[in-house]
Amino acid sequence: MQPLTAKILDRVILLAATLLLAGKQYGVPPSLATALDSRPYVVFLLIVVISIFGAFTPFGAIASRSRVERHAATRQQILMHYGEILKIGMQADPPVPINDLGLHVWRRRRTLRHPISGTLHRVATYRLGTTPATRPFSPPLGVGVVGLCWRDNREVGVDVEKLANQLRDEATFNAYKLANGPDSVMGLSWREFSDIRHRGAVFASPIRDGSHRFIGCVSVDASRGYEALDNAGLWHAMNALCAVLGQDELRNV
């Protein structure tokens, strides 16, 4: 049961019991008052219902407990797949430090600035180390690796480290972007590219709903090691996690 549905049920039952009790008190309608007068136990039951639903909102409590359980189950699934990704990183040659490998979950949300297409918002991050710090980033369609994943509704991987070694200043960056198109620099500006270039290997896989529509994505990043990480094992772990998250359309992340 969804929290909103549970809240509505609690309110409807409370309102109905209150109206019935008020109708008995004021004799409106007369047929109701007559029926309740012949059944005094009903008045007691109405008082009990009002007390329970007013104080404890039982449907809301059940929905809340169920949501916590679903959230915990989803988190367990994310951690399980994150563990697989860490194992892949450690088995790479050379190994990727486990405290550097990060996993992120993104959800598409509409904003005032982008009311139709929306932007991607990071709703969860898993990283064993405290560095690098996760920087604010809410890309629109076609911007960044996750934005390209969203636009094309498919897996995308970019060797950012290799690109960063080529594009060391703004002039070179702009010339490269002009010659090769915006996709060659992930649709980023020089300032945006400078902010994310420290994540040298970035991968993103789409999360889809039951109609195969993009609703978010999972991304994995590391400071280096794109070629070592870009293998079937990593994509399998990411796609499996995306399938799990897509089943409830990211409601329990």
C-alpha positions, 0 to 999 in steps of 0.5 A: 500500500502506498503512503498516500493511499494509506493516509487517505484511507485513515482520513476517510474512515475517521471522517466517516465515523465522526460524521456518523457520531455527529449525525446520531448526536444531532438527529440528522438524518432522523433515520440514522438517529433512530437506527443508532438508538436501537443499537447503542453498541454502534455508538461505542464502536464509532468512538473506538474507531475515532480514537484508534484512527485519530491517534494511531492512523493504523493504515499509515503505520502499516504503510510506513513499516512496509516502506522501511522494509522495502527500503532496507531490501533495496539497499541490500540489493544495491550493496550486494551489486556494489560488492560485485563491482568492488571485486571487479575493480580489485581484480583489474590489472592494475587493481582499482583501489576499493576506496576510490570506486563509487556507485551512484543512483540517479533519478529523473526529476522535473524542475522549474528550470527544466519543467518538461524534460527535467534533470538527473538528481543523485539520490544515493552514493556508495563509496568506501572512502571519504575522498574524493568528495561527491560534488553537486551535479544535476545534469540535463538531457545529454550532459555528462555520461549519465546525461548521454545515457539518459538521452540514448537510453543505453549504456555509456562509458567514457575514458575521461582520463584519456580525454583530460590528458588531451584537453588541458586548457580551455582553448584546446577544449573548445577547439576539440569540441568544435571539431568533434561535436558536443558529444565528444566532451559529453555535452559539457562546458569547460568549467563543467569538464574541469569539475568532473575530470578527476573521475577518469573512468565513468560508466552509466546504465539506464534504469527503465520502467515497465514500458522501457522508458528511462526513469534514472540510471546507475553510474560507476566511477573511478579516478582511473582504469577505464580499459581494465573496468570496461568488461562484461562483468561490470556491465552485467553487475550494473544492468542487474542492479538497474533491473532490480531498481526498475521493478519499483521505479526507484520508489524505495531508494 
